[in-house]
């Protein structure tokens, strides 16, 4: 490519030189220059032609040299590629030789194995023939023995099989029943022991108050003269106060104190705050009562919020909707059998969390369900329905998941549980509500309940004695062994439990134990 370019350049230069020479020549002839000028022009043309020829020769030599360089380079590259190709072919030939050697070695190994397999096949064939002979002999001997046994036992083979299978079936069933009973007893005993340990550990680790609340609040006065100002002229102030707050104000002979009585703890607390503000302010009249009552309502809302935040922070419960937090705070002013519901919910959450950790469940879920299990009691006096169903609906509407909603709805067995958490909440709820001193029950009601339990137990046929123990949490029934067998005793426990559930109301649960035993006495003389 470069040689062609150079030759083209040489031709172009020669053409230009010829064109210039012809131009000068024509110019000289046409204008009629003199002979001297003509010679000068001719010399100039010769000089130009010579210079052009020299330059063309130089370009030609340069092109030839460059062409030789290109040829040498191409030759060198070709020789290098050829050497590389030869080296590659040499390696490939070496690899093929190695593969051939490996194939030959494998062929030898396979040949040896085929020889071994042939020898083993021959050995196995001979052993198979020997085994067939022995099997035929064994079958003949067994047939002879069976014939002898049939003659001795006077039974056919099928009859003997049926008898043997029948005996084996009875023995297997008996052994299975014994094994199942033993496994059930061991599992029940182990489960009861573990459950007791878990519950006891939870109770020991949960410290709580044992006081109960009443339906009255006592407001202390700076002096007895304040009673007259509270009553007002012709009872105007006390009537206005009772109408505005919805509580009864009891002014008796108790020194420096008045009593506020109301079933609704929230109304009673608003009335207490209002009366304390009136006493401090000193201006007691109907207009002032209404003004301070509104301030007390705002203050109580703040206390409700603070109570909820304190419990939520203590239990480390996150992402509660504001509506649920407000309902938790309202539980501070709600009681059940004299027990503060917020305190009860806190205890249930702690107990459920401890027990969940012991049995491998998520304690955070158990704590959340325990805290919210009685949330329906914040609105059960305003809305129709049980507190468990109201609480489940409220939790569901405020973003709680199905496990929490089901734990709230099922903690009194109103619906079927879908997880273990409702059972945990039931256990924690029972522990919190039945521990000594936590709930208020009059002596008359207590004695009446225990008497009714014994009367219900004694009403069943075959019961000799019944004893209520554990403060009404357990009843033990002694039955006559001649009149009732073990199966009937088990059925009696179920019937007694069902009758107690249908005819009585009681907190927590009652354990029923039916005892059937025989005693034989003899004297050695």
Buried (B, 14 or more C-beta within 10 A) or exposed (E): EEBEEBBEBBEEBBEEBBEBBEEBBEEBEEEEBEEEEBEBBBEEBEEBBEEBBEBBEEBBEEBEEBBEEEEEEEEEEEEEEEEEEEEEEEEEEEEEEEEEEEEEEEEEEEEEEEEEEEEEEEEEEEEEEEEEEEEEEEEEEEEEEEEEEBEEEEBEEEEBEEEEEEEEEEEEEEEEEEEEEEEEEEEEEEEEEEBEEBBEBBBEEBEBEEEBBEBEBEBEBEEEEBBEBBBBEEEEBBBBBBEBBBBBBEBEEBEEBBBBBBEBBBBBBBBBBBBBBBBEEEEBBBEBBBBBBEEBBEBBEEBBBEBBEBBBEEBEBEEBBEBBBBBBBBBBBBBBEBBBBBBBBBBBBBBBBBBBBBEEBEBBBBBBBBBBBBBBBBBBEEEEEEBBBBBBBBBBEBEBEEBBBBBBBBBBEEBEBBBBBBBBBBBBBBBBBBBEEBBBBEEEEEEEBBEBBBEBBEEBEBBEEBBBEEEBBBBBBBBEBEEBEEEBBEEBBEEBBEBBEEEEEBBBBBEBEBEBEEEEEEEEE
